[in-house]
Amino acid sequence: MEEITLARPNHQFEKRQRELAKQKKKEEKRQRKLDRSADATPDEASDAPESAVSEEPAE
């Protein structure tokens, strides 16, 4: 009688795929944050010198 073997799950492959998906998601999130901060930086940078000058006490 022939022995029938079932396909066994490859847990290492599945784990690696999950890790890659997490890394990809994390990198995309980091990139979005950088894009958001880069968009906000020019506005804040132009406001910063004016606010710094107005806050200094005039002697």
C-alpha positions in Angstrom: 0.0 0.0 0.0 1.3 3.5 -0.9 1.7 6.0 1.8 0.1 9.4 1.0 1.9 12.4 2.5 0.1 15.6 2.9 1.7 18.9 2.1 3.1 20.4 5.3 2.9 24.1 6.0 6.1 26.0 5.8 6.0 28.1 8.9 9.4 29.8 8.2 8.1 31.0 4.9 4.9 32.3 6.4 6.7 34.1 9.2 9.2 35.7 6.8 6.3 36.9 4.6 4.6 38.5 7.7 7.9 40.1 8.7 8.3 41.6 5.2 4.8 42.9 5.2 5.4 44.6 8.6 8.6 46.1 7.4 7.0 47.4 4.2 4.1 48.9 6.2 6.5 50.5 8.7 8.6 52.0 5.9 5.5 53.4 4.2 4.4 55.0 7.5 7.9 56.4 8.1 7.8 57.9 4.5 4.4 59.4 5.0 5.6 61.1 8.3 8.7 62.4 6.5 6.5 63.8 3.7 4.2 65.4 6.1 7.0 67.0 8.1 8.7 68.2 4.9 5.4 69.9 3.8 5.0 71.5 7.2 8.6 72.6 7.6 8.7 75.5 5.1 5.6 77.1 6.7 7.0 76.7 10.2 10.4 77.9 9.1 9.1 81.1 7.6 7.1 81.8 10.8 9.9 81.0 13.2 12.1 84.1 12.6 9.2 86.4 12.9 8.0 84.9 16.2 11.5 84.8 17.5 12.0 88.5 16.8 8.7 89.5 18.4 9.3 87.5 21.5 12.7 89.1 22.3 12.5 92.0 24.7 13.4 95.3 23.1 16.0 97.3 25.0 
